[in-house]
Amino acid sequence: VTGQNIEITQLPEIVLVKAGEDLTLRCTFTGGFLPGGVRWYKGLDRNKTPIYSDKQGSSNRGVRVIPGSNTDFSINIRNIRPEDAGTYYCVKFRAGNPERELASGKGTLVSVIAKPSQPLIRGPTRRITVGSLASFDCSSDGFSPPEITVNWLKDGKEKQVDQISNLDSDGTESMSYKAESRLIIPLEQGDVKSQLTCQIQHRSLDSPLQQTFALRDVISVPPKVHLEINPPSLIQLNSSVTVTCNAESFYPDGATMELFPKDAPNRKGMVAASILNPDGTFSLESNLEMMATEDKNSSMFLCQVQHDSQPLVNETTTLFITQELERSKCLLFSSENLLIYTLQLFHLFFMLFF
């Protein structure tokens, strides 16, 4: 751009620089020298503080490459940050009070490449029961330019994102950006050993950034409770009987169990230590042993299981002692046979003597 025989050249027109590097902005004058200052501005607003000025009052973030030159006003900016992105103008002013703009370069567009931050995954703040939907958010910020790719994987397999990634500025003039992505999935019992991965790809990266999230940290698998009596049938009087309560396939660990006769709640069954299952869930067992005495017939037993703030699980079963009933049948059968035998003898006696 020329002004009264002064021509200002800014080359190149576009500069790409990585955050943390130094930047050189080129500006040369031809056509003679006139009294007046030279300043560098970011943007077109001349009321803003220049990044370089040969007068006092500027931030002087830029430092001249060749101090004292009347034709080369190139500057160097150290440690480029994302907020340094923008268009820079080299401007010549005519001496006076106030100074007046005489000529300006066409501008140099500076694009800053900044790496995104390590992605952060936020999951539910409480445990989610299997069969329900769970929402997960992944965010990364501080990157530039704004183009970025966010992928979700579950156990290495890519998941379709229901909600499109949101991309916005961080709300300042920093020219860095923030990406957010949300994944909503149903939780299953098999997810106790599963993990999610949020993967970030950006032109500033040699390889993707990623963060993992273990689903075991938010999943809740309620127990399957079973109550049974052994032997299961034909319990003989005064024989040994075992009542067993099983709570199977629950997560996380820490379930509590109480097994007791309903008419004697203070008599508790022995609870064994929980067992870790191959799928990552846990199981728990309690046993109550006794003699099948007459007073135990038709006794009811109750098993109560409490797990992970879930409603209390109650299971009941009843003990039936069947041996006395079988003996009564045998006695009744014998009496009938004796009556028939007596009648047959009487009939034979009658035939012989009459």
C-alpha positions in Angstrom: 0.0 0.0 0.0 1.4 3.4 -0.9 1.1 6.8 0.6 3.0 9.9 -0.7 5.6 7.7 -2.5 5.9 5.3 0.4 5.0 1.7 -0.4 4.6 -0.8 2.4 5.0 -4.5 1.7 3.8 -7.3 4.0 4.8 -10.8 3.0 3.6 -13.5 3.2 -0.1 -12.7 3.4 -0.8 -15.8 5.5 1.3 -17.3 8.2 0.7 -20.6 10.0 2.5 -21.0 13.4 2.3 -23.5 16.3 1.6 -22.3 19.8 4.8 -21.8 21.7 6.9 -20.9 18.6 8.2 -17.5 17.7 6.6 -15.5 14.9 8.2 -13.1 12.5 6.0 -10.5 10.8 7.7 -9.0 7.7 7.3 -5.3 6.8 9.4 -3.3 4.4 9.2 0.3 3.1 10.2 1.6 -0.3 10.0 5.1 -1.8 11.8 7.2 0.7 11.6 8.1 4.4 9.2 10.6 5.9 9.2 11.8 9.6 6.6 9.9 11.7 6.2 6.7 13.7 5.6 3.1 12.6 3.3 0.8 14.5 2.0 -2.7 14.3 -1.7 -3.3 15.0 -3.7 -6.5 15.4 -6.9 -5.8 13.6 -8.2 -2.6 12.0 -9.0 -0.6 15.2 -6.3 2.0 15.5 -7.6 3.0 18.9 -6.3 -0.2 20.4 -2.9 -0.4 21.9 -0.4 -1.4 19.2 1.7 -4.5 19.7 4.7 -2.5 18.6 5.4 1.2 18.4 8.5 3.2 18.2 6.7 5.5 20.6 6.1 4.9 24.3 2.7 3.5 25.4 2.5 0.3 23.5 2.7 -3.2 24.9 5.7 -3.7 22.6 5.0 -7.5 22.5 6.7 -7.3 19.2 10.5 -6.7 19.0 12.1 -5.3 15.8 14.2 -7.7 13.9 16.6 -4.9 12.6 16.6 -2.1 15.1 17.3 1.4 13.7 16.5 0.5 10.1 14.5 3.1 8.1 13.2 0.5 5.6 12.7 -2.8 7.5 10.2 -2.7 10.3 9.7 -6.5 10.6 9.0 -7.6 14.2 9.4 -10.8 16.1 6.8 -12.1 18.6 8.0 -14.7 21.0 6.0 -17.7 22.4 2.9 -17.4 20.3 -0.4 -18.2 22.0 -3.8 -19.0 20.5 -5.0 -15.5 21.3 -2.3 -14.1 19.0 -4.3 -15.4 16.0 -5.6 -12.5 13.8 -4.6 -10.1 11.0 -1.6 -7.8 11.7 -1.0 -4.5 9.9 2.2 -2.5 9.6 1.2 1.2 9.6 3.2 4.4 8.8 2.1 7.7 10.4 2.9 11.2 9.4 4.6 13.4 12.0 2.3 15.9 13.7 0.1 16.5 16.7 -1.7 14.3 16.4 0.0 11.9 14.0 -2.0 10.9 11.0 -2.0 7.6 9.2 0.0 7.8 6.0 0.1 4.3 4.7 -0.7 0.7 5.7 0.3 -2.8 4.6 -2.4 -5.2 3.3 -2.1 -7.2 6.5 -0.7 -10.6 7.4 -3.2 -13.2 8.6 -1.8 -15.3 11.4 -3.3 -18.7 12.2 -2.2 -20.3 15.4 -2.2 -24.1 15.7 -2.7 -25.1 19.3 -3.0 -28.6 20.7 -6.3 -29.6 22.4 -6.1 -30.4 26.1 -6.3 -34.0 27.3 -9.9 -35.0 27.0 -12.0 -35.3 30.1 -14.9 -37.7 30.5 -17.6 -37.0 33.0 -20.1 -39.7 33.9 -23.2 -39.9 36.0 -22.8 -38.6 39.6 -24.6 -41.7 41.0 -24.7 -45.4 40.1 -27.1 -46.4 37.3 -29.0 -49.7 37.4 -28.5 -52.0 34.5 -31.2 -51.6 31.8 -31.2 -47.8 32.3 -29.6 -45.2 30.1 -26.4 -43.5 31.2 -25.0 -40.2 29.8 -21.3 -39.4 29.4 -19.7 -36.1 28.4 -16.2 -35.6 26.9 -14.6 -32.2 26.6 -11.4 -30.8 25.3 -10.3 -27.1 25.0 -7.5 -24.7 24.2 -7.1 -25.8 20.6 -6.9 -23.9 17.3 -8.0 -23.9 14.5 -11.6 -25.0 15.4 -11.8 -28.1 13.2 -11.7 -31.2 15.4 -13.0 -34.8 15.5 -14.4 -36.5 18.6 -14.9 -40.3 18.6 -16.4 -42.6 21.2 -15.4 -46.2 21.6 -16.7 -49.0 23.8 -14.2 -51.8 24.4 -12.4 -50.7 21.2 -15.5 -50.6 19.0 -16.7 -47.2 17.7 -20.1 -46.0 19.1 -22.5 -43.8 17.2 -22.9 -40.5 19.0 -26.5 -39.5 19.5 -25.7 -35.8 20.2 -23.6 -34.0 17.7 -20.4 -32.4 19.2 -20.8 -28.8 20.3 -18.0 -26.5 19.3 -17.6 -23.0 20.6 -15.1 -20.4 21.7 -14.2 -20.2 25.3 -16.0 -16.9 25.5 -12.9 -14.7 25.4 -10.8 -13.1 22.7 -8.3 -15.9 23.1 -9.3 -17.5 19.7 -9.0 -21.0 21.3 -11.8 -23.4 21.1 -13.6 -26.0 23.2 -15.3 -29.2 22.0 -17.9 -31.2 23.9 -19.5 -34.5 22.9 -22.2 -36.5 24.7 -22.8 -40.3 24.5 -25.9 -41.9 25.8 -25.9 -45.7 26.1 -27.9 -48.4 28.0 -26.0 -50.2 30.7 -25.8 -54.0 30.7 -24.6 -56.5 33.3 -21.6 -57.4 31.0 -20.5 -53.7 31.2 -18.9 -54.4 34.6 -15.7 -55.1 32.8 -16.3 -52.6 29.9 -14.7 -49.2 29.4 -15.5 -46.1 27.2 -12.8 -44.2 25.3 -13.1 -40.6 24.1 -10.7 -40.0 21.3 -9.7 -36.5 20.0 -8.1 -35.9 16.6 -6.8 -32.5 15.5 -4.3 -31.2 13.0 -1.9 -30.2 15.7 -1.5 -33.8 16.9 0.8 -36.5 15.6 -1.6 -39.1 17.1 -5.0 -38.9 18.7 -5.5 -38.0 22.4 -7.7 -40.3 24.4 -9.2 -40.8 27.8 -10.8 -43.9 29.2 -13.7 -44.4 31.6 -14.4 -47.7 33.5 -18.1 -48.4 33.5 -17.7 -50.3 36.8 -17.4 -46.9 38.4 -21.1 -46.0 37.7 -22.9 -49.3 37.1 -25.2 -51.1 39.6 -26.2 -54.7 39.1 -28.9 -55.8 41.6 -28.6 -59.3 43.0 -30.7 -62.3 42.0 -31.9 -63.8 45.3 -32.8 -67.5 45.6 -33.9 -69.3 48.8 -34.1 -73.1 49.0 -34.3 -76.0 51.5 -32.1 -79.1 51.2 -33.2 -81.8 50.9 -35.9 -80.3 48.8 -38.6 -82.9 49.6 -39.5 -86.0 51.7 -37.9 -84.5 54.8 -37.8 -87.1 57.5 -38.6 -86.3 61.1 -35.4 -85.5 63.1 -33.2 -85.4 60.0 -30.7 -82.7 59.2 -32.0 -79.8 57.1 -30.1 -76.8 55.5 -31.8 -73.6 54.4 -29.7 -71.8 51.9 -30.0 -68.2 50.6 -28.0 -67.1 47.5 -27.6 -63.6 46.2 -26.0 -63.9 42.7 -24.4 -61.7 40.1 -24.5 -58.3 41.9 -22.2 -55.3 41.6 -20.6 -53.5 43.3 -19.5 -55.7 46.2 -20.9 -54.9 49.7 -24.3 -56.5 49.8 -25.6 -57.5 53.2 -27.7 -60.7 53.9 -29.7 -62.0 56.8 -31.3 -65.5 56.9 -33.5 -66.5 59.8 -36.7 -68.3 60.8 -39.6 -65.9 60.8 -40.7 -66.9 64.3 -37.1 -66.7 65.6 -35.4 -63.7 64.0 -32.5 -63.7 66.4 -31.3 -67.1 65.0 -29.2 -66.0 62.0 -27.7 -68.1 59.3 -23.9 -68.1 58.7 -22.9 -65.7 55.9 -19.9 -66.6 53.9 -17.5 -64.1 52.3 -18.6 -62.8 48.9 -17.2 -64.5 45.8 -15.9 -62.7 42.7 -17.4 -64.2 39.5 -15.7 -64.4 36.2 -17.8 -61.6 34.7 -16.7 -59.2 37.5 -19.9 -59.5 39.5 -20.1 -60.9 43.1 -22.2 -63.6 44.8 -23.1 -64.1 48.5 -24.4 -67.2 50.4 -25.9 -67.8 53.8 -26.7 -71.2 55.4 -28.9 -72.1 58.3 -28.7 -75.7 59.6 -31.2 -77.4 62.0 -32.9 -80.6 62.9 -36.3 -81.3 61.4 -38.2 -81.6 64.7 -42.0 -81.7 64.9 -42.1 -78.0 66.0 -40.3 -77.0 62.8 -43.0 -78.3 60.5 -44.6 -75.5 58.4 -41.9 -73.1 59.7 -41.3 -70.1 57.4 -37.8 -68.8 56.7 -37.0 -65.3 55.5 -33.9 -64.0 53.6 -33.3 -60.3 53.3 -30.7 -58.8 51.0 -29.7 -55.1 50.9 -27.5 -53.8 48.1 -26.3 -50.4 46.9 -29.2 -48.3 48.1 -31.6 -50.5 46.2 -34.9 -51.6 47.8 -34.6 -54.4 50.3 -35.1 -57.8 48.7 -37.2 -60.3 50.6 -37.5 -64.0 49.8 -39.4 -66.6 51.8 -39.8 -70.4 51.9 -41.6 -72.9 54.1 -40.3 -76.1 55.7 -42.7 -79.1 55.4 -41.9 -82.4 57.3 -43.7 -85.2 55.4 -42.5 -88.3 57.2 -45.3 -88.3 59.8 -47.9 -88.0 57.0 -46.3 -91.0 55.2 -46.3 -93.1 58.4 -50.0 -92.3 59.0 -50.8 -93.6 55.5 -48.9 -96.8 56.2 -50.8 -97.3 59.4 -54.1 -96.7 57.7 -53.2 -99.1 54.9 -52.3 -101.8 57.4 -55.6 -101.5 59.3 -57.5 -101.9 56.1 -55.6 -105.1 55.2 -56.2 -106.5 58.7 -60.0 -106.0 58.3 -60.0 -107.7 54.9 -58.0 -110.6 56.2 -60.3 -111.1 59.2 -63.4 -111.1 57.0 -61.8 -113.7 54.7 -61.0 -116.0 57.7 -64.6 -115.6 59.0 -66.0 -116.5 55.6 -63.7 -119.6 55.3 -64.7 -120.8 58.8 -68.4 -120.4 57.9 -68.0 -122.5 54.8 -66.2 -125.3 56.7 -68.6 -125.7 59.5 -71.9 -124.8 58.1 
